[in-house]
Amino acid sequence: MKKDRKVLTKWMYWFSLAFALILVYKILDSFLAISTWVSNLFSIVTPFIIGVIIAYILYIPSRKLESIYNKAKFIRKKSRLLSVLTVYILVIILCIIAIRFFVPAIVDSFQDLVNNFQTYYNTIKEKIMSLPEDSILKSDNVINAINQLNNFNIQEYINLDRITKYAQGVLSFASGIFDIFVSLVVSIYLLLERKEIVSFFKKLLGSIFCKETYQNIGKYFHRTNEIFCKFLVSQFLDAIVVGVLASIAMSIMGVKYSILLGLFIGIFNMIPYFGAIMAVVISIFITILTGGLSKAIEMAIVVVILQQIDANVINPKIVGESLKMSPLLVIFSVTIGGAYFGILGMFLAVPIAAVIKLLLCDLIEYNYQKRKN
């Protein structure tokens, strides 16, 4: 009997191995068809993914407003519906304000910068060439860099027509009128029925996993969600504050394209460590072209002071509790994220690294206590 079981186990092993090899071969052989199917599936579910992202971003303000509405007894039963409606009305108002006031100014500044880039370049080149021969700015490396920049036609790479085509391409990929409508409807229903959805998944996980595993999944999901929510919302609000303050400060100083540069500073400030450096470099370069070296130095000093105020006062107030990560880990995670996933990777690297650190620390502590006992 035991011999028969061993033979059966042996044949089951070889059968499973052969089946796995055949399955891998068929997958590789049909890779093109599978990739096409996956691409089609992704295009179908994209509106739902966008809806989930919208709901996730608007979850915190919706929850805050719901807690406020719950204090009034006569609207308590409709507090969630009112909170969701209020959030969407505020988002629509902010979008209208942005389109009405900020977007035209940014587009005009950008177009003016592109059109006058060659003029700014010629002016800077004349100033550098008029310097004494022993000047640092007239070294071979600087002259070669200037000559290479002369062959760079910014309008070939950046112009409104091309940007418009890029935007149309992105929109046509996943954001037709119907897809936008579906995304908004999905996000609204997710916000309205979030408790029911969470309760369903809790029951599902509870029916699949044992009690200890179920509790661990719930614990880590809650802490991961807390990390991402806190990071995304705080970085977004911080970027708005810094961008607005930088635009106002540069406008007072008379820096050209102050709103455009403020937008750059706000966006890049969302990337820890490297973002602030990149924002200063871009702003200095553009200000040198448009206002000269002295104006660029003044602007750089103001922006650096503003970033220090943000790092030590504004950001801690908005973020609240830190992610408890060392600067070395932040720099390492942002570098890896940027190398493999670009700007988005640099932005999301810190919360992902915080989650990985949380899991590793708990695993190490668990194994340590287990061996200790």
Order of alpha helices (4+ residues) and beta strands (2+ residues): alpha-alpha-alpha-alpha-alpha-alpha-alpha-alpha-alpha-alpha-alpha-alpha-alpha-alpha-alpha-alpha
